[in-house]
C-alpha cells in the first residue's frame, strides 16, 4: 500500500499558519516594548512578549517544514500541537476580552486586535475540518527507518511532562500559580504562556511517540529555533527573571536542553535525509546504466 500523502488543504493551512506565526512574532519579538501600539494587548514585562514571539517564530519554522513534507506521517507532528495551542489561546482570549485593544485610540492596535480574534475563532475550526478528510485518505504510514536514541526519547518525555504540568497550572489558576514562573505574569499572559507550554508539550510527547528522525525533523527544527530564540530573549532582558528563585535556574537549564535536543536532532535528521537522497540518486543512475547496457 502506498504511503498516505499530506492532503492539499492541510498543506495550505500549515503554510497559512507559518505566515501568521511570522507576522505575529514581529511585534512580539522585535517590538517587545511597544505592544501597546502594535499588538492586540499590552504585554509587560517585555521579556514576556519576547517569550511569546519566540513561540510564534519557532512555530512558523515547524509549520513551514511540515508543509513541505510529502507524507502525512512526516508532517503530522505540527497538527495536534497547533490545534491544542490555538484552541487554548482562543479560550484565553475570550476569558480576558477586556484586556484587548478593541477600543484603543491607536488604529494599528485596534486593527491587530480584531484580526487576532477572527484568526483564533477560525483557525481551530478550520484545522478540525481539514483533519477529517486527511485521516480518511488511504495509505500507510512512512516506515520508521531511523529511531530516536533512547536517551533522546526520555528527555522529550520529561520535557513534555514538565511543560504540560506547568502549562496546566498557569492556565487553570494564574493567580495561585504565578510564583512558579521566574518573572511576573498577569492573568492573561499567564494563560498565554500556559497555552504555549501545553502546545509545546504535545509536540515533545508526539515526537517521542513517533520515534523516527524522518517523521519529526520539522518538529526538531522548530525545537531548535525555540531554544535559540528563548536564549536571545534572555540575553536581551537578563535582569527580568528573579534569579534568586529556583524556577529561574530551572527555566534557563530547560531552555538550554530544548536547544541541545533540537540542534542534535536536526543535525541527525538532515544527515539521514542527505544519505537517503544520495541512495535514491545512485539507484536511478544504476537503473539507467543497466538500461543502456
Secondary structure, DSSP 8 states (H G I E B T S, - for coil): --B-B--HHHHHHHHHHHHHHHHHHIIIIISTT-HHHHSSB--SSHHHHHHHHHHHHHHHHHHHHHHT-SBHHHHGGGHHHHHHHHHHHHHHHHHTGGGB-TT-S-HHHHHHHHHHHHHHHHHHHHHHHHHHHHHHS--B-----S---HHHHHHHHHHHHHHHHHHHHHHH-HHHHGGGSSS---HHHHHHHHHHHHHHHHHHHHHHHH--HHHHHHHHHHHHHHHHHHHHHHHHTTTTS-TTSHHHHHHHHHHHHHHHHHHHHHHHHHHHHHHHHHHHHHHHHHHHHHHH-
